[in-house]
Amino acid sequence: MKVVLPDESQLELPDGATGLDAARAIGPKLAEQAVLVRADGRVQDLRLPLDDGQRIQLLTTRDKDDPDALAVLRHSSAHLVAEAVRRLYPGVKVAIGPPIENGFYYDFDFPEPIREEDLETIQAEVERELAEGREWSREEISRDEARKLFAAENEPYKIELVDTAEGDISLYTQGEFTDLCRGPHLQNSKPIKALKLTGLAGAYWRGDSTKPQLTRIYGTAFYDQKDLDGYLERLEEARKRDHRRLGNQLDLFHFDEHSPGSPLWHPKGMAIFNTLEDLRRRENAQRGYLEVKTPLIYDKALWETSGHWEKFRESMFLIPLEHDQVYGIKPMNCPGHMLLFGSALRSYRDLPIRYAEAAPLHRNELAGALHGLTRVRYVTQDDAHIFCTQEQIPAELDACIDYLRFLMGLFGLEPRAEFSTRPENKLGSDEEWDFSEGELQAALERNHMEYVVGAGEGSFYGPKIDLHITDVLGRSWQLGTIQLDRQMPARFGLTYMGADNAEHAVFVIHRALFGSFERFIGILIEHYGGAFPLWLAPVQVRILPVGEAHHDGAQTIALRLREAGYRVDVGEPTETIGKRIRTAEMEKIPFVVVYGDRESEESLAVRSRGGEQETLSLADFVTKLATL
């Protein structure tokens, strides 16, 4: 058989040859360094046979920044952790250990709880394994053989995985540890030059809160120690910027066990929230959006019409009432907006109609998936639905992308996109999806927007453009979405009267650019490290009277600044002036004005965030603020 190499040359191999055989045929050094093969664009273990005519790419230790090369290194590292834990904690049950973005994890059911301090012991055992060296071998066995193997080892989670697995059962063995795994894995442990366990967390088995809670050990691994050192530095910076920590430090919000996943916004947090909401309303009005308000609760029949009852019911909060009636708290605004559009006859002259609503939405996220503001049950989207004709679609999509770039530009962020195509559970015909996908892809290309394809990741009613940004630490975040939908308006029987006096199908563009205020604010907190730009800062100026005698003068300055439109507070003289200045620095307030015997409206001691000081009149200070 023959395979095609990246340079288009062909390599002849014996029938049944593996990726490793291909590497050996090219050269012994390549075979030694090989970690993975891409066959027709899909990752494949080096030990698996290749097919005649496949296009292959061999990844080696030199591809240390390639995501697939890192994933196989980290997957193998997770198995080393499982081997170490099995040796150190007799009676532990092992679950799953996949690679994830920036690292890996492995879930365990320990006989007794372990603590963060125990990670040092596990880390030392893994390093001993690396010093000894490990090689991975792969075998395939029958389902019955696999059940017997894991039953003999008293591994209930592995038995459940065997019973629910599809296809062949494959095992990987290194050292004293054999694991149920599809792979791929390294040939041996030599490429793992840097491995670090990074933390513990609780995780429900298979993400189901009705099932046992396991202990998840997180870690990461690299081909080079320098890469690990750089990652750990970024991780430490990320910890400092963690929005949950800063939310408490800056008095922005908190969470309470009485309503998991639902932030309680403090006044300073609401200042940020309202600033974004004011921005949303102002820009929507300028761009022709109409503000609406729709109910929070609808009956089951509406969700059946929209398709959410079939496709999204598990993520909805349901309310059973008398006479077998069931209502659902809305997880999105679109069905209500369909009712609005359908409440009157529409002409082509009315279109496009752009409804906007930032309503509270509720989604029954699993408890184990909740994470501060970035994964919540209470969601406030900057939502909009554009009802338009087929001919208006390109212009409306262009306007959405222009609006997105404007908004992200305010924060110094550059948006990217994932073009998400039809899922298996789609509604509608392939021809309809061909059209909708074509319109979205054309809009991305027409607007020169960077994008990747997320095959099968679209919504059940239409393809979408998922929006992403990269923060100051280089981390990628998903924001909102732009979706093109002809299914839901059809299910609601929505049409418009054309110039030919005939009814025509209406299209809907679902559009949320921030995604949700909660998530976006969480991202901004970490992006800025809590040091918000002046226009977004909860407190923009703090006035510090030196003593009680200066209190009235400080209040007068504060009043003048509030009249000029700024958010100002007064730091009462209950502590030394030095301590109050340090407190203002900790709260990351952009400007502090110290008001004592020498200060007046003509001469203010102004201290900028970071320590720079200057003397300005009140008028000049207001002018300075207006330029920032």
N, C-alpha and C positions, 0 to 999 in steps of 0.2 A: 504494500500500500504506500501511498504518498501523502505527505502533509505539506501545507504551504506556510513558509516562514514570513515574518514581517517585511522582508525585502523582496517578496514575491518569488523567491527561489523555492524549489521543491526539494523535499528531503524524502528519500526512499527508505522505508522501514519494513521489517517483517510484520506480517499480519498479527494483530493483537499487541503491538508494541505500545508501551506506556509513554507518558510525558518524560519520565526519567530516562527511558531508552532513547528518546529523541535527543535529550540533552547529552547523553553519552556519545551518541553518533556525531554530534557537533564537536565535542571536545571534553576531556576529563575535567578541566577547570570549571566549565559551565555546569557540568553534572554535579560537581561538589558544591557549587554556590546556588544551585536551583532550589527554589522554595515553592513554586506554584506554576501552573500552566493555565493560560487562557486559551480555550478551545472554542472557536467561533464566537469569541467575545464573552464566554462564560467561564468562571473560575472552575478549575478541576484539580483534584489531587494528582500529584505526580505519579502515584501508583496505579492510576486507572488507565485502561486502554484507550487509545485514540481511534478515531474513525477515518477511513479513507477519504481524502479530499479536504479534511478539516484545515482551517487556518489557525495556526497556533502561535502563541507568544509565550516564551519562557521567562518568568520573573525570577530574579536572583537577589542575593543580599545587597547588590548594588542598587536595587530599586527600593531603597529604604523609605522613600517618601510616598510610594505608591499605596493607595488605600487598600488594595487587595493584598499586597505583600505584607502590609502591617497587620491586616486582619488575620492572616494565617499564622503569623508570629504570635499574636495575642491569643488566638484560639489555643495554640499549643501551650502557651504560658498558663492559661486557665486550667488545663489538664495537669500541669505540674503542681498547681496550687491544690487541686483535688487530691493528688497523690500524697502531698505533704499533710493535708488535713486528715486523711484516712489513717496515716501512720501515727499522727500525734494524738488523735481523739478516737480511740476505739469505740465502736457503737454509733458513730456518726453516719447519717444517711446522706448520700449525694443526690443532687437533683440535676440541674442543667448549668452549663458554663459557656456561654457564647461570647464572641468578640462584639464590642459595641464601639460607637464613636469615641475615640480617644482612649480606648483601653479594653477591658474585659471584666466579667464578673463570674462568680460561681456561687450557686445557692446550696446551702446545707441545712440539714435538720440535726442540730447538736443535741446530745443528751442533756447537757447543761449549757446555759448561755455563756458566750464568750464576750470579751470586752475589747475595746480598741487596743489596749496594751498587749493583748495576745497576738496581735498582728506581727509584732517583732519576732515572736517565736516561730510563727508560720513562715515569715520572710526568711529567717535563718535556715529553716529546713529546705525551702525552695532553692536557696543559694547552694546548699549542700548537694542537692540533686544536680544543679547546673555544673558544679565542680566535678561531680562524678561523671556527668554526661548521660544523656538519654537519647534513645532512638525510638521512633514510632513505627509500629507495624500495623497493617490493616488486614482484616479478614471479614468475610461475609458468612453469616450463619442463618439457619431457619428461625422463624419466630418461636417455635417450640423450644429450640436449643437456647435461644436468648432468654426466654422466660425461666428455664431451669437454671441457667447460669446466675441470673440476678436473684432468683428465689433462694439459691444456695448461699448467696452473699447477703441475704436479708436486705435487699434494696428495693423497697416498695415503689419509689418514684420512678426508677428505671423500668420496673415491670409495667407500670401504667403507660410509660412512653412506648414500650414495645407493643402493648395492646392497641395503642392509637396511632402507631406509625404507619406510613404508607410506603409501599415498595419494599425493597430488600432491607435486611437488618445488617448493618455494618458495625464493627467494633474496631477501636484503636487501642493499642497497648503500648505503654512506656513504663519501664521499671516494673514496679509491683502493682500497677494500676491499669485496669481494663475498663474502658468506658463505651457506652452506647453512643455512637456519633456518626454523622454523615461526612465529617471532615469539611474541608481539607486540613492536613497538618504538615508541619515541617518534616524533612527527612530525619533530622536530629536536632538536639538543643544547642548546637554550636552557634547558630545565628543570634541567639538571645543574649545580647551583650548587656542589657540593662532592663531590670524588672523591679517594679515597686508596687507593694500593696498600699492602697490609698484610703481605704475606709470600710466601714460596716454600715449595713442598713437592713431593715426588715422588708420582706417581700412575700406576698401571698403566693402559694403554689399556683402556677398558671394564671396569676393575676386575679384570682377569684377570692373575694373576702370571706367566702364560706369555707375555704380550704385552709390547711395549716399555714401558719406564718413561719417562713424560713429565715435563716440568716444569710444575707448576701455579702460576700467579700468582693470588694472592688479592687482592681489593680490596673496597671498599664505596663507596657513593654516596648522596647525599641531595639533597633539594630545597632545603635550607637549611644554611648553614655552621654555624649553632649546633647543629643536630642532629648533624653530623659531629663537632664538638668534644666534645659530650656523649658520643657513642659512643666516641671515642678515649680519653676519660677512663675510661669503663667498661672498655674493652679493656685499658688499662694496669693497672687494678685486678684484672681477671681474670688477667692475666699474673702479678701478684704472688701470686694465690691458686691458680695452676695446681697441681693436686694432684700432678703429676709432679715439679715443682720442690720443693714442700713435703714430698713423700714422702721425698725425699733429705735435705732440710734437717732434718726432724724424725726421721730414721732410722726410717721406718715400713716401707718395702718397696723393692724394686728389681726390674728385669727383666733377664733374661739371654738372649743370642742362642741358647743351647742349648735353650730352650723358649719361643719367641716367644709373647707374649700370655698368659703365665702368671706372675703375680706371685710373688716370693719374699718372704714376710712376715718382717720382723724382729720381735724381741720386743716392741718398742713398738707396732708395727702390730698384732700379735696381741692386745695388750691391748684395743685398740678392737674387733677382730674378736670376741674372746671376750665382751666386754661386750654386744655386740649379740646374740651367740648365747645368752648367759645370759638376756637379755631375751626372746628368741624362745621358749626352752624354758619359762620361767616363765609367760609369758602364754598360751602354747599349753596348758599343763597346766590353767590356771585356766579356759580356754575349752573344755575337753573334747576336745582333740586328743590322739591317741595317737602317740607317737614310734615310728617303724619304721626299718628299715635294709634296703636292697635292693641287689642286685649292680650293679657298674659295667659289666659286659659281658654282652650277650645275643646269641643267634644271630640270623641273618637272618630266620628264621621269625617271631620275635616282632615285629620291626619291620614285617614285611609285615602281620601281623594288626592292629597299631596304626594302620597307614596311613603311618607315617613313612618306610618304605622308598621308597614312591612319591613322597611329598611333600617329604621332608626329607633324603634320602640324601646330596645334595651337600654338606650341612653337617655330616655325621657323619664321625668317624674310624673307619675300617674295618680289621679285622684278618683277613687271609686265613690259613686254616689248611690242614692236609692234607685230602685227599679232597674238595676244592672247598668246604669249609666256610668260611663268612664270618661273623665276629662284628662287632658294632658297640659302641663305647664310648658309653654312654648320654649323649644331649644333654638329656634331661629324665627326670623320675622317673615320669611317669604310667603307662607300660606295666607297670613293676614293681608299682605300687600296684594295677593291675587284677588282676595275678596274686595279690596278697595277698587281695583281696576275694573272688576266685574260688576260693580254697583251701578254702572251707567253705560249707555251705548257710547262707543268711542269711534271717532272718525280719524282718518289718516292725518287730518289737519291738527288733531290733538297731540300727535306723537312727534317726538318721544316724550313720555311722561316719566319723570325721575322722582320716585318716592324715597325719602330718607328718614331713618328712625334709629336712634340710639337707645333701644329699650333693654331692660334687664332680661336676660335669657338664663335658663337653667338646664344644665346637662349633668346627668348622673354618672360622672366620672368615678372610676374605681378609687377607693380610698388610697390604695398603694400608689396610684398614679398622680395624686395631688402633689403640687410642688409650688408653694408660695403663690405669687401672682401669676406665674407662667403656666400653671395648670390648675384651673379652678372649676367650681360647679356653678358659680354665679358669674355670668359673662355679660359685658356691655360692649356690643359691637358698634363700630361706626358704619352701620349697615345702610345699603341702598339697593333699590331694584329699578332698573331702567327698562321700560316697556317701549319697544320700538319695532319698526318695520324691518324686513330683511335688508332693504337698501340702506338703512341707517346704521346697521351694525358696525361697519368699519369706522365711521366717524365717532361713534360712541365708545368703541374700544380704544381708539386713539386718545380720546379725551380722558378716559380712565387712567391710561398710562401716563399722560401728561400731569394729571392731578397727583398720581402716586409720586412722580419725580419731584414735583413741587413740595409735597409734604416731607418726603425724606430729606430733601435738600435743606430744609429748615434745621435739621439735626446733623447735617454733615454726613448723611448716609447715602450709599449708592445701592439702589434696589437691583436684585437679580430675580430670575423666575425659574420655576419648574413647570413645564408644560405637561399637565397630567391628563392622560388619555383614557379611553373607555374602559371601565371595570367589567368584570364578568357578570355582575348583577345589574347591568345597565337596563334602563328603560328605553324603548324606541328601537328603530331599525338601524342597521349599519349605514345605510345611505344618509340618514339624518345625522348620525355621528360623524360621518365623513365631512359633511358640510360644516358642522359646528367646529370640529377640530381644525379644519382648514382655515376658518375665519380667525380663530385664536392664534394659530401659528403664523398666519400672514400678518397679524397685528404686531406680534413680537418682532418679526423680521423687518416690517415696515418702520418700526420705531427703534431699530438697532438695539434691542434689549437682549442682554446676555441670558441664555436659558439652557436648561438641560431637560431631557424628556423623562417623565415619570410614567412609564408604561403601566396601564391598568390602575392608576391612582386617582382617576377622575371621580366625580360624584355620580351617584346612580342616575341623575337626571341630565348630566351634561359634563363636557370637558371643562377644565379650569386652568387658570394660570395661578399657581401658588407663589406668593411673593416672599422673598427672603432678603435679609440684609446681613452685613458682617459688622460686628461691633469693634471697639477700639482694641480689644484683646484678640481679634482675629476669629472670634466665635461666630458661627452662622446661626441665625434665628429665623424662624418662619413667622410671617406676619399674617396678612389677610389673603384675599383671593379675588380673582375676577373670573366669573363663570358665564358661559353662554348656554341658555336653556330654552328648548322648545317643548320639553316634555311636560313640565308642571303647568304652564299656561294652557296646554292642550287638555290636560286632565281636569282643569277647572272650566273648560269650554270658553276660554277667552279669545275674542277676535276683535278686529276693527273693521269699519266700513271703508273700503278703498274708493279712489276716484271713479272707479267703474261701477259703483253702487253694489259691489259684491263683498261678501265677508272674506277676510284674509286672516291667516294665522299670525299671531303676535309673538315676537321673541322677547325674552327677558334676559338681561345681564344682571347677575347677582354681583355686588361689589362691596367689599370691606377692605379698606386700605391699611388702617392701623391693625386691623384684625379684631382686637378687643382692647379696650382701654386698660384693663387689668394687666394683660400680658405685655402690652406696649410700655406701660409705665414701669413694670418690672425690668424690662430690657433697658429702658432709659436710665433707671437707677444704676444698673451695673455698667452701662456704657459710659456714663459720666462719673461713676464712682460716688454718686450723691452730690457732686459739685455741679449743679444744673446751671445752664446759661441764665443770665439775668431774667429774661422774659418768662422762663419756666420755673424759677426758684420759688418755693413756697413763701419764704420770707426774703424779700429783696434787699431790705435795709433794716438794720437794727440800730436804734439810738440808745447809747449808754450814758445816762446821767452819772457824773462822778460821785455826787452825794445827793442827799435829800433836797438841799437848797437848789439843785439844778433840775429837779424833776419837772417843774412847770415849763421851763424853757425847752427841755427835751420833748415834752408832749406837744408843744407848739410846732417844733420842727417836724415831728411825726405827722401832725395834722396837715401841714403844708405839703408834705410828700404824698400823703394819701389823696389829697385833693388833686395832685398832679397825676394820680392813677397808679401809684406804686403800693406794693404790699409791705407794710412797715410795722414793726413792733418796738416796744420800749423795754429794755432790760433793766428791771428795777434794781436800785442800789442796795441789794441785800448781801452782796459779797464784794470782795476787792475788785477794782477795775481790771486788774491783770487777769484774774480768774474769769471774769465775765468775757473778756476778749478771747481767752482760750476756749471758752464754751462756744462762743460764736464761730470760732474756727472749726471746732469739732462738728458743729451743725452746718458747716460749709455755706454760711451766709455770704453773699457776694460783697456787701459793703457794711461796714460798721462805722458809726459816727460817735465819737467820744465828745460829750458835752459837759464842759466844766466852766470855771471862772473866766477863762479867756475866750470861750466860744460864743458866737452870736449868729444871726442869719447872714452876716457879712463875713464870717470867718468860722468855718467848720473843720474840725480835724477828721478827715475821711481816711479810713483804712480799707484797702481792697483785700479780697480773699487772697491769701498768700503772703500778706504782710506789707505790701507797698503802701506808703502813707503820703498824703498831700493835704494842703489847706485850700479849701474852696469856699466861695460864697454859696448860699443855698440856691441862688439862681443858676450859677455855673454848675453846681452838682446836678440839678435837674436837667440841664442841657447835656451834661456828660451821660446821664442815665438814658436819655432819649436817643443817643447815638449807638448804644450797645444792643 
